Amino acid sequence: MAIMRVAKKQTNGRGIDFTTDVVPEPAPDEVLIRVNVAGICGTDLHIYKWDSWAENRILPPLIIGHEFIGTICDIGSGVKHLHVGQRVSAEGHITCGHCRYCRNGQGHICREVEIIGIDRDGCFADYVCVPVHNVWAVHPDISDFYGALFDPIGNAMHTVMSQQICMKNVLITGAGSIGLFSIPIAKENGAEKVIVIEPNPFKREIALKVGADHVLDSGDADVRDKILEYTDGLGPDVLLEMSGNTQALKLGLELLSNGGSASLLGIPPREVSINLAEHVIFKGLTIRGITGRRMFETWYQCESFLLKNGKVFEPIITHVLDFEDVEKGFLEMEASRAIKVLLKVSE
């Protein structure tokens, strides 16, 4: 019985255990992947801290993690188009494949979705099993560090590409990793100005490095006036809400220009009270909810972007740690000293 290293949520409560487990065997429609590099996501941090969301969603014991790149080392009996030795990543949302949404190309909103590292064992391990239909062969010119990040870059890509961005003034609320990934994607797609609101000075600095035109402290008393100044008094045309912060969401909708549009990816911790008449209906706004990635349109878009512009994301990767230092990565993220943390699982 082969044994592997894992970062596992063994019980309810704060923390993570770096321990061992049995190497899984692939089902007929699965592949076994040896993980090369994995990324720590904000969702993983929620699980580490064991906040109210994690308490109501996660059932330990569970190997967490869903951002990764690796090498196929075994395939199920029914797998035909992949082979041992291929370098791959994977879509973390495992869909049913037969519901109305899956069958009309909207698998990202499948009601029966199962998520790697949340509903089933994830990639913070030497090995992970993934259904063949979720596996993505990574282009040889994309490095492991960027290939491990198709998932969060895909969240950013989906959010940006849901809007008409070209020649528009764009407001991004929240400069976590996905908000930061969104900045160069928006600029590459023709955004006139990208304005970012973020309370953390470290993240504001990174936002400027990856191409934001204006970066504001959300705590400044004149933040509203500055945004109107940058947009000729009209307000931004597009809002990309990445923070889940209630006040940021309300401010963004209030500032949007008449006829503007919003894409909401950040998840508020509680219900949000909005003056729909004044700030949405009478302004003629369009609001879109964003979840996951469009499978697999978003993945093709990410591949194209990474091949052309991938190194623009380099400032966002602030920490690269050995796998056994996984808890250090969580602590650095919790203290807002890190943005994207990568774990070197195998060489």
Secondary structure, DSSP 8 states (H G I E B T S, - for coil): --EEEEEEE-SSSS--EEEEEE-----TTEEEEEEEEEEE-HHHHHHHHT-HHHHHH--SSEE---EEEEEEEEE-TT--S--TT-EEEE-SEE--SSSHHHHTT-GGG-TT-EEBTTTB--SSBSEEEEEGGGEEE--TTS-HHHHTTHHHHHHHHHHHHTS--TT-EEEEE--SHHHHHHHHHHHHTT-SEEEEE-S-HHHHHHHHHTT-SEEE-TT-TTHHHHHHHHTTTS--SEEEE-S--HHHHHHHHHHS-TT-EEEE-S--SS-----HIIIIITTT-EEEE--S--TTHHHHHHHHHHHHHGGGGGGGEEEEEEGGGHHHHHHHHHTTS-SEEEEE---
